[in-house]
Amino acid sequence: MLTGLLLWLASASLALAAVHPVRGFLPDLKFSLQGAGGVTVTQQAFAGKVVLMFFGYASCPDICPTTMAQLAQVTEALGDKADQVRILFVSIDPHRDTPDILQTYVDQFDPHAIGLTGDEKAIASLARRYRVAYQIARPDPRHPDEPYEVAHSRGIYAFDQQGKAVWLASDGESQEELIAALKPLLH
């Protein structure tokens, strides 16, 4: 079953090979998750900022670090306007990803990025809200340090300064295309 989901996720990612407008198709930015230090973080903390939200997990071997590096390069390329953008990395693996682990992870890419997580129910609710598919092979409670598989869909969600969903991009989209899609949202 996990193999079937991975094949579906891969094909869904390939189909999403551009920046797609989603205004009116996806809900506004809304969440309540845990950030570093156990602080509850909501969408209100990002009022007035353009938000780039990506779902993944800190121990991801390939997609997540590549996407985070790409998003960091995009914000860096914005120069003085980079302060208007926040990258939110939402973990779909609350078993391993504590808020502090996530913040340490995202700080490696962008000092302004925010790592967020929550309990299984909060993550599942947010994933449903934005149509994010994921599956976790449950960790064995008798062997919590043993690795387990995690699969997730791949997309970068952009929200304007008012928290309205504006576009969805493939994690494989070019830096130039992402910058071009971001510029009209900035002052």
PETABEL-V486820 format. One record per backbone hydrogen bond with DSSP energy under -0.5 kcal/mol. CO is the residue of the C=O (numbers start at 1). NH is the residue of the N-H. Records with the same first field share a line. If there is no record, write none. Layout:
BEGIN
CO=NH + NH
END
This chain:
BEGIN
1=5
2=6
3=7
4=8
5=9
6=10
7=11
8=12
9=13
10=14
11=15
12=16
15=17
18=20 + 170
20=168
22=25 + 26
31=43
33=41
34=117
35=38
36=39
39=35
41=33
42=45
43=46
44=47
46=49
50=86
51=53 + 159
52=88
53=157
54=90
56=92
57=60
62=66
63=67
64=68
65=69
66=70
67=71
68=72
69=73
70=74
71=75
72=76
73=77
74=78
75=78
76=79
78=81
79=82
80=83
81=84
82=85
84=50
86=52 + 88
87=89 + 114
88=54 + 90
89=91 + 116
90=56
93=96 + 97
96=98
98=102
99=103
100=104
101=105
102=106
103=107
104=108
105=108
106=109 + 110
110=113
114=89
116=91
117=34
119=123
120=124
121=125
122=126
123=127
124=128
125=129
126=130
127=132
128=131
129=27
131=133
133=153
135=151
136=138
139=141
140=143
141=144
143=146
149=137
151=135
153=155
155=55 + 157
156=169
157=53
158=166 + 167
159=51
160=163
161=48
163=29
164=160
166=22 + 23
167=158
168=20
169=156
170=173
174=178
175=179
176=180
177=181
178=182
179=183
180=184
182=185 + 186
183=186
END
